[in-house]
Amino acid sequence: MTALLETRGVWQRFGGLVANSDVSISVGRGEIVGLIGPNGAGKSTLFNLIAGVLPPTQGSIWFDGEDVTKMPAAERCQRGVGRTFQVVKSFETMSVIDNVIVGALVRNTVMREARRKAHEVLEFTGLAARADVLASDLVPAEKRRLEVARALATEPKLLLLDEVLTGLTPTEAQTGVALVRKVRETGITVLMVEHVMEIVMPLVDRAIVLDLGKVLVEGKPADVVRDPKVISAYLGDRHAQSA
């Protein structure tokens, strides 16, 4: 499987704080990869580095065979990196359809085509019936889907999902899982940060565990959750007793 995304020896320092330490990961085309770890492990920082929000202090980031280390977020989006945010960033005073049009305009500069794309994505994400509702009137689960819809409207090759299943009811979370699987079926690669282990581990093809800014372990989900280092750093003794 050829890599769509690679980080090579990536470091991120904020003064004396090391948020990412020599992080080298790869995500193959068509994979769903879970990025997990305790709070403060460096997951959000790594997401921001991949998306182009900030450059790494050291190391390089490669996307689709190209070194994008110095490329800003807007250019990476043009090349096919789409993302959602841990804190929902919808335009609250705009309608749902207009929120998604903002994403569609990345590739469709003609408004008619951008609107057509936005309607297509809303249908795909199950929000078509809410197209004309203000974003502020959506319930939390719908706002999460709106984030995904806006990112999908940019026509990404890689979709970065930042805790899109967190805070949802079990039924809402299962709907979210089904959507992620649908996304992969269209050929889009997914890298996702999640904390809901019971939901995310059956969903992903591989899991990468960060701890204290470093890659602790990576592999198939069933192997990762049984790894003593992961149990000690993240899952806890209660998991060890039930594993």
N, C-alpha and C positions, 0 to 999 in steps of 0.2 A: 504494500500500500504506500503510494507516494505521499509525502508530507505536504499539506497545504500551508501549515503554520509551523514555524520553528522559532524558539528562543534559544540563543546560543550564549551561554555564560553570562546571563543578564544579572546585573547588580543595580540596585536602586538605594541610594543613600540620601537621607534628609538630615544634613548636619552630621551629628554623631549617631543617628539612628539608621540601622540597616534594615530596610523593609523587604528587599529581595537579595538573596546571596547566591550567586553563581547558579542561577536557575536555567536549566536546559531542558526544554520539553518539546515534543512534536505532536501535532494533531494531523492524522491522515485524512485524506479526502473521503467524505461520506461517513465519518465517525461521529458518534456522540461521546464526548469525553467530559467527565465530571472533575471539577477542581474543588477539592474539599480540604478542610482543616479547621482548627479552632480559631476563635476570634484573635485578630492580631497576627495571623500566620503570613500575611502578605498577599492574599488572594486578590483583593480589590486593587492594590497597587499594580500587580501583574496584569490585571485586566486593563488598567489605564495605560500601561506601557504597550500592550498589544494593540489597543485602539488608537494610540497616538496622542493621548491627552498630555503625556509628558515623555521626554526621551530618557532612556536608561543612562545611569551614571557610567556604566561599562557594559560591554557585550553588544550583541546585535539581534535584530528581529527580522525574520524572513517570512514573506507571505507570497504564495504562488510563485516561488522561484526567484523572488526579487528582494533585495535588501531594502527594507522600508524603515530602518532605524531612525533616520532623520526626517521621515515623511510626516507631515501634520495629519491630524485626525480626518480633516475633510478630504484629503487626497486618498487616505486609506479607505475611507468610505466609498469613494469613486472606484477604487480597485476591487471592492467587494467585501469589506469588513463592516458588518452591521452589529449594533449592540443595543441592549436595554440597560437600564440603570437600577441599582439597588433601591434608591429612593425615586419613586415614579416622577417623571418629568414631563407630564402632559401639559399642553397649553389649555388651561382650565376654562378660559372664556371663549374658546373656539369649539366648534362642533367636532364630533368624532371623525367624520369624513375629512374635515379640514386638517386635523392633526395628522392623518395618514397621508394626505396630499403633500404635506411638508416633506415627508420621507420620499414620496414618489418623484418629487421635483429634482431629486439628485440625478435621476437618469432621464426624466421626461420633462423637457423644458416647455413643451406645449401644454397649457393647462388642461385642455380636453383629454389628452393622453394621460396626464397625471391623475385626473379624476377617474378615468377608466381603470387605471391601475389600482387606485385606492379602493374602489368598489370591489374589485377582484380580490384584494387582500382581506377586506372586511368580510366577504363571503367565506373565505378560507378560514379565518380565525373565529367565525361564529358571531361577529359583531354587526352583520349587515342590518339587522333590525334596529340597531342603535345609531345608525349613521348620522342622523340629524340632531341627536341629543348632544347637549354640551358635555364636554369631558368632565366637568365638575360634578355632573349628575350621575356618573357611573359609580357602581359599587366597587370595592377594592379589587375583586377578582377580574372585573371587566377592565379596570385601569391597567392591570398587569397585561391583559391580552392586547389592549391598545398599544402598550409599549412594544410588544412583539409585532403587532401589525405595522406600526410605523417603521420599525427596523426592516421588516420583510419588504416593505414598499421600496426600499433602496436597492432591492434585488441583490442581496449579499451572496457571496460564495461561502463565507464564514459568519455564523451568527453567534455572538457572545451574549449569553443569557445570565444576568446577574440577579440571582435569588428570585426568579419569577414564580416559584412555587411556595416561597416562604409566606407564612401568615394566612394561608388559605385553609378552608375546611377540607376534610378528606375528599369529599365529592368534587370540590373545585380543583383540588390538586390533581385528581385523576383526570379531569378534563384537560388540565394543563399538560400532563404527561402525554395524553393522546395527541395534543397539538404539537408537542415537540417531535413525536414520532412522525406525524404528518409532514412536518418541516423537513426531516431527514429524507423522507420518501421522495421529496421533490429534488433531491440531490444536494441540498445545503448541508454543510458540515456544522456541527454544533459543539461549542465549548461552553460549559455551564458551571457557575458557582452555585452551590446549594448547601443547606444545612439539614434538610429533612432526609436523613439517611435512608429511612425505610422506603421512601418514594424514589429517590434519585438512583440508588444502587441497582435496582432491577432495570432501570431505564438506560444507563450508560453502557458503552462497550468497554471503556477503560476508566479507571479512576486515578487521579494524580493527587497525592496528599502533600500539602505544604505544612511546615511547622517551623516557626521562628525564621520565616523568610526563605527556607530551603526546601527542596524536594525531599520528603522523608521516604516515600515509597510510591511506586506506580505499578499498575497491573490490572488484571481482571477484577471486577468488584468482589467476587467471592473470595479471592485470595487476599485482597486488600483488607477486608473487614476482619480477617483472621490473623493479620500480621501483628505480632506482639508490640512493635514500635507504634503502630497506629492505635492499638488499644490503649497503650500507656499515654500517648500524647493527646488523644482526641476522644476515643469512645468510652474509656473508663473501665473500671473493674467489673461493673455490673454486666457490661457486654461480654467481657472475658468469661464470666460464669455461665452465660447463656449460649455462648458460641459453641 
